[in-house]
Amino acid sequence: MVSHAESLGLSSSALPLLAAVVHERLGLSYEPSRYDMLADRLAPLVLERGFESFLDYYYLLKYDAAAAAEWSRVMDALSVTETYFWREIDQLRAIVDHVVPRLAAAGGPVRIWSVPCASGEEPLTLAMLLHEAGWFDRAPIEIYASDGSPAALERARAGRYRERSLRNLPHALRERYFAADNEAWVIDPALHARVRSWSVVNLMCEGDVAPRARVPVIVCRNVFIYFSPAAIERVAGMFAQAMPPRAYLCLGAAESLLKLRTAFDLQEIGGAFVYVKGDRDV
């Protein structure tokens, strides 16, 4: 079968080089069996540049000092933004019901970082849970959200969602926090404002990660499934170095650190599994 990229006349011989530079810069792992996917997603960017091959694009990304903006376009092209409200909700409930009370009792603001946040469904789900539990009236709660894709963040900032994003959300919460607007659902502005910032972050860049990871809770779900083990270890190491002595890391149900060298231990908290840095006294 001829791939879309091949049908456009683009030479694919440089795809291993392109996959390597993408992995080095973004952590995303493309094995040979997935080269066609990589090619199809990047082909429009290659053609827009007027290039005739992926090798030309590789040289741009690898060696051109002016290619920083191009990496944002690459991230937009490669991002998998499939997410929805109330996804893997048991783990988020465990954070709100068991971890937040402990952190609030210690004094100071309770800070949570959602990364990658895609189009905002996950941090806004956290905001709903915290609001429903009354935490915004009881303690200073700060939610921050980041993603590698500028396009995804623009959608998150807009706060407009299609029906598909709300498919798991309980009807009562849909009625409470959303208003219908033609074919979209618009999030309540007051709830949307609970997310203090939406920022572009490359998880492989320490300069991006370190300032934001100085929080006791990081929700980093369903991105490591696209990373190599070496990239996961690097990101988990940056998290651990920046997070306070007692800290919590949420991964997706299909992700694991158990075979890797990290500072986190897997624990069951409130019926859900969470990685914990620090002692085992929950």
N, C-alpha and C positions, 0 to 999 in steps of 0.2 A: 504494500500500500504506500502510495506517495504522500508524504507529509505536506501540510500547508506551506511550510517554508520551502520545501523542494519545488513545489508547484510554482513558486514565485521566482525560481531560478537562483536561489541563494545556495552557495556552497556550504555544506555542513561539516567539512573536514576539520574545522577549528572548534567544533562543539566541545571536545574534551578540555581545551584551553579555556573556553568561555565558562564551562561548568566549574572549573578550578578557581577562576577569579571570582565568580559569584559565591562560591563556598568560602573563599578567603575573606571576602568583604562582608557577606551577609549571613554566613553560617548555613545557608540552604544547601542541601545535599542533592545532587542530581547524578544518579548512577546511569551507566550507559543505556539501560532499559527506559530511562526517562528523558533521554536527549531530545526525542521528538517533541515532547511537551515543552522543554526549554526553548527549542527552536521556534515552535509555533507562537509562544508568548512574546519572544523577543523580536521576531521577524518584522512586525510593524515598526519598531524603533529603528531597526537596521535600515529599512527602506526609507524612513523619514529622513535619515541622515544622508541618504544618497549613496550608501555603501552597496557593494555588490556581493559581499561575503560576510560571514560571521567573524572571519579573521580581522577584517577592518574594524569591526565593532569591538572585538577583544582588545586590539591595540589602543583604541580610544579609552576604554575602561581601565586598562592596566597601566597605561603610560602617560595619558594626557592629564596634565595638572588641572585643566579646566573642565574636567569631566564630573565634578562633584554634583552638579545639577542633574546630570544624566543618570546618576545612581538613584535619584528619587524616582525617575521615570521607570527605571528597572524594577524598583521595589513595588511600584504601582502595578506593573505588568505581572510580577511573579506572586503578588500577595494572594492568599486564599482567604477571602473575607466572609466565608460562609459561617454565620453565627446567628444567634437568636436569643431573645429574652428568656430567662429562667432555665438556661442550659446548665446541666449538671448541678442542679440547685442544692442538693444535699450538702455539698462541700461549702458553698457560700453560706448556707444556713449555719453550718458548724462554726464558721468564722464569726458570724454575727452573734450567735447564741452563746458561744463558749470562749472565743479568743478576745473579742472586743470587750466583754466585761472585765477580763483580767487586765487588759491593757489600760482600760479606763480607770480601774482602781489604782493603778500605779501613778496616775496623774499625768498631766500634759496632754497634748493633742494625740488622737489616735489616727495615724496616717496609713493609708492603703494605696498601693500603686497597682493599677491594672495595665498589663503589657503582655502581648499586644492587645489593644482594645478594639481593633477593627473599626466598625462603624458605631461603636458605643454601647452595644447592647449589654455587655458584661458589667462595666462600671455603673451603668444606670440600673441594672438589676440589683447590684449591691446597694445603691442609693435607695431603691424601693424597700429592700429588706431592712435597712437601717431606719428608714422613716417609719415603716410599719411597727418596728420594735420600739420606737420612741427615742432612739439614741441621739438624734440631732438636738433634742431638748435636754439631754442629760449630760452630754460630754462634747468637747470639741472634736468633731470628726472631719478629717480631710481626705478626700478621694482625688487621686490624680490618675490620668489616663494617657497612654502613649501608644504609638504604632509606628512601624517603619514606612507606611504608605501615606503620603500626603493626601491622596484622593480619598482614602478611607476616613481620615481625620476630618476632611471637609464634610463628609456625610454625617460624622458624629457630631460636629459642631452645629449642623443644621437641625438635628433632632427630629428628622422626618423618616418614617419607617413604613415599609410595605407590610401587607398582611402576613407574609411569610415570616417576618421577624417576630411576630406576636403569636405564632402558632402554639407555643407552649405556655403562654402567659395566662394565668387564671382570669376569667372574665371580669371578676370584681376589680382586679387591679387594672385591667384595660380601661374599665369605665372610670376609675379614679385618677389615673395618671396620663390618659391620652385623649385627644380630641380628634375626631375625624375631619379630614380636609381633602375633599375629592377622593382620590384613590390612596391617599397616605394617611398615616396616623402620626400626630404631632405630640411629642412628649411635653408634659407640663413644664413650663419654663422654670418654676421654682425648684422642681426636682432636678432638671437639667443643670441648674446652677450649682447643685451640690457637688458636681465634678469641677474642681477648681481650675484645672488646666487640661488642655489636649495638646500634646507635644509630639513632634517627630523624633523617634529614637531608633537607632540601629543597635540591636542587642549585642553585636560583636564589637561595638565601639565603647571602650572604657570611659571615654570622655562624655559619652551620652548616658551611660548606665550609672556610673558611680554617684553622681549628685542626686539622682532620683531614687536609688536603691537604699538610701539611708532611712528606711521605714521598717516597721516591725511586721508588716504583712505585704507580700507581693503575690498577686494573682497572675500567673504566667501560664496560661492553659492553651493547649492545642497548637503550639508552635514548634515544640521540640520534636514532634513527629516528623517534621521536615528537616531537622538538623542532624548532622553527623554526631556520633558519640563525642568526638573531640570538641566540637563546637558547643555541645551541651555542657561538657565539663568546664569549658571556658566561661560560659555565661553564668553557670551556677557558682563558679568561683568568684566572679565579680559580684554577684548578689551577696554571697556569704561575707566577702571582705567589707562590703559597705553596710550591711544590715546590722542592727544592734545585737548584743550578745544573745538575747532571747528573741527569736524571730520565726516567722511562719511563711512557708512557700507552698502555694497551691498549684499543682499541675493537673493536666487533663487526665481523664480515666485511662487513656491509652498510652500514657507517658510514664516513664520510670527513671529514677536515679540509682536504683538498687545495685546495678552492676558497674557503676561509675564511682570515681573517687571524689566525694564532695563532703561538705561539712554538715549535711542534712541527714536526719534520721526520719524514716517513715513512721508516723504514729496515727492511731485512730483517735479522732476527736469528735465527739458528738455524733458517732455513727458514720463518719466520713474519714477518708485518709488524707493527711496533710503532712508535708515535710517540715520538720522542726529543726532549727539550729539552736543548740543550747541544751539545758538539762531536760530530763524526761518527766518532770513534775508538771502535769497539765493542770 
